[in-house]
């Protein structure tokens, strides 16, 4: 191979690696934690709603009461894709709550003329947890986590948050706390840390007036284990 050919091959390889889509999005069940439509939040009524992307077939499946399928095409970078032919399966849904919610959820992908453009961000939250935020071209946002809210850390009885949703403050109660100091961290939906505090108390209040509206994750580490829950700031 001549030097010119080698140089061109290296440029092509660098270009391909620089613009390949983020492989973390594929082969993973992403569980829906919140919908943000023009500033209005629609938390899911169940913990098993989600979405999945397949790299081989370039297909996307979203599910609520039943499933919706679509073909996806990734742009030449890690943060954009377009979707076409989104359509739900023709199944009978007996859960009236999920049926009403999935009309809102699936609208994120089916709005417009059937060919929609999206951007996405994947953030590492630690403890093998990730968040996925999908933004549509119509100012709609879906927020996902790799944690299943019905069975994983969100429902562990280690601490409680009240009120939830909250406007000005929240009260955190540590239910299985031993003596010692706990570290409390607040993350926004993109995985950015917003607050961090230390506490020796079993119950304490935290001011949330300086937080913007939206979904947040509260992570507490007592030195032995880490537990994460979510709350919505009004």
C-alpha positions in Angstrom: 0.0 0.0 0.0 1.4 3.4 -1.0 1.7 6.3 1.5 -1.1 8.1 -0.3 -3.5 5.2 0.0 -2.5 4.6 3.6 -3.1 8.3 4.4 -6.5 8.2 2.8 -7.5 5.0 4.6 -6.5 6.5 7.9 -8.6 9.6 7.2 -11.6 7.5 6.3 -11.1 5.4 9.5 -10.9 8.5 11.7 -13.9 10.0 9.9 -16.0 6.9 10.5 -15.0 6.6 14.1 -15.7 10.3 14.7 -19.2 10.2 13.3 -20.5 6.8 14.3 -23.6 6.7 16.4 -23.3 6.0 20.1 -23.4 2.2 20.4 -24.7 2.5 24.0 -28.2 3.2 22.6 -28.5 -0.3 21.0 -29.7 -3.5 22.6 -30.8 -1.9 25.8 -34.3 -1.6 27.3 -34.7 2.1 28.2 -37.5 2.7 30.8 -39.5 5.9 30.5 -39.3 8.2 33.6 -40.9 11.4 32.2 -42.4 13.2 29.2 -41.8 16.9 28.9 -44.1 18.5 26.3 -43.6 22.3 26.0 -42.9 22.5 29.8 -45.8 20.2 30.9 -44.7 17.0 32.5 -46.4 13.6 32.1 -44.8 11.0 34.4 -45.7 7.5 33.4 -48.4 5.7 35.5 -46.4 2.5 35.5 -42.7 1.6 35.6 -42.5 -0.7 32.6 -43.0 1.7 29.7 -40.0 2.1 27.4 -38.1 2.0 24.1 -35.5 -0.2 22.5 -33.2 0.4 19.5 -31.8 -2.5 17.4 -28.6 -1.9 15.5 -28.9 -4.8 13.0 -32.4 -4.0 11.7 -32.2 -0.2 12.4 -35.6 -0.5 14.1 -37.1 1.2 17.2 -39.8 -0.3 19.4 -41.6 1.7 22.0 -44.1 0.1 24.4 -46.8 1.1 26.8 -50.1 -0.8 26.8 -49.0 -2.3 23.5 -46.1 -1.6 21.1 -45.2 0.8 18.4 -42.6 0.2 15.7 -40.6 2.4 13.4 -37.6 2.5 11.1 -34.7 4.7 12.2 -31.8 6.3 10.3 -28.9 7.8 12.2 -27.2 10.9 11.0 -23.4 11.1 10.6 -22.9 12.0 14.2 -23.7 10.6 17.6 -26.7 12.7 18.6 -29.2 12.7 15.7 -31.6 10.2 14.1 -34.8 10.3 12.0 -37.7 7.9 12.2 -40.2 6.8 9.6 -43.2 4.5 9.4 -44.1 4.7 13.1 -47.2 2.6 13.7 -48.7 0.9 16.7 -49.7 -2.8 16.6 -53.5 -3.4 16.3 -54.0 -4.9 19.7 -56.8 -4.6 22.2 -55.7 -2.8 25.4 -57.7 -3.5 28.6 -55.7 -1.1 30.8 -57.6 2.2 30.4 -54.9 4.2 32.3 -52.1 2.9 30.0 -54.2 3.3 26.9 -54.8 7.0 27.7 -51.1 7.6 28.5 -49.7 5.8 25.5 -51.7 8.2 23.2 -49.6 10.9 24.8 -46.3 8.9 24.7 -46.5 7.6 21.1 -47.4 11.1 19.9 -43.8 12.0 20.5 -42.7 9.8 17.6 -45.8 10.0 15.4 -46.4 13.8 15.4 -46.2 15.5 12.0 -46.1 13.8 8.6 -44.6 10.5 9.8 -41.0 11.4 9.2 -39.6 13.0 12.4 -36.2 14.2 13.4 -34.7 13.7 16.9 -31.6 14.4 18.9 -30.5 12.3 21.9 -28.1 12.4 24.8 -26.9 9.4 26.9 -25.4 10.2 30.3 -23.6 7.8 32.7 -25.2 8.2 36.2 -22.9 5.8 38.0 -23.7 2.5 39.6 -24.2 1.0 36.1 -27.1 3.4 35.5 -27.6 5.5 32.4 -30.1 8.1 31.2 -31.3 8.7 27.7 -33.0 11.9 26.7 -34.7 12.1 23.3 -35.8 15.5 21.9 -38.2 15.8 19.0 -38.2 18.6 16.4 -41.6 19.6 17.9 -40.3 20.7 21.4 -41.1 17.4 23.0 -38.8 15.4 25.2 -38.8 11.8 26.6 -36.5 10.9 29.4 -35.5 7.3 30.1 -33.3 5.3 32.5 -31.7 1.9 32.4 -33.3 1.3 35.9 -36.8 -0.3 35.9 -38.7 1.8 38.4 -41.0 -1.0 39.4 -38.3 -3.5 40.5 -35.0 -1.6 41.0 -33.6 1.1 43.1 -36.5 3.5 42.8 -38.7 1.3 45.0 -36.1 0.2 47.6 -37.5 1.3 51.1 -34.2 3.1 52.0 -35.6 6.6 51.9 -38.8 8.5 51.0 -39.4 11.9 49.4 -42.4 14.1 50.2 -44.1 15.9 48.7 -43.5 14.6 45.3 -44.0 16.5 43.0 -42.6 19.4 44.9 -42.4 23.2 44.4 -40.4 24.9 47.2 -39.0 22.1 49.4 -38.9 18.3 49.9 -38.5 16.3 53.0 -36.3 13.2 52.9 -36.7 10.5 55.4 -34.1 7.8 55.8 -35.9 4.6 56.7 -33.1 2.0 57.0 -30.3 4.4 58.1 -27.7 3.4 60.6 -25.7 6.0 62.5 -23.3 7.9 60.4 -23.2 10.5 57.6 -25.1 10.3 54.4 -24.3 12.1 51.2 -27.3 13.4 49.2 -26.8 14.3 45.6 -29.3 15.8 43.1 -29.0 15.1 39.4 -31.0 16.6 36.6 -32.4 14.5 33.7 -29.2 14.9 31.7 -27.1 13.5 34.6 -25.6 16.8 35.7 -25.2 17.2 39.5 -27.2 20.2 40.8 -26.8 19.9 44.6 -24.8 17.9 47.1 -25.2 17.8 50.9 -24.1 15.9 53.9 -26.5 14.9 56.7 -26.3 13.0 60.0 -30.1 13.2 60.5 -32.7 10.6 59.7 -35.1 13.3 58.4 -34.3 16.7 56.9 -35.7 19.3 54.5 -34.1 20.5 51.3 -34.8 23.8 49.6 -35.7 23.2 45.9 -36.7 26.7 44.9 -33.5 27.2 43.0 -34.1 24.2 40.8 -35.8 24.5 37.4 -39.0 22.6 36.7 -38.4 19.0 35.5 -37.4 15.6 36.6 -34.5 15.0 39.1 -32.8 12.0 40.6 -31.9 12.0 44.3 -29.0 9.7 45.1 -28.1 8.9 48.7 -24.9 7.1 49.8 -24.6 6.1 53.4 -21.2 4.5 53.0 -22.5 1.0 52.6 -24.9 1.3 49.7 -26.3 3.8 47.2 -30.0 4.3 46.4 -31.5 6.5 43.8 -35.1 7.8 43.5 -36.7 10.4 41.4 -38.8 13.5 42.1 -40.5 16.1 39.9 -39.9 19.8 40.5 -43.0 21.9 39.8 
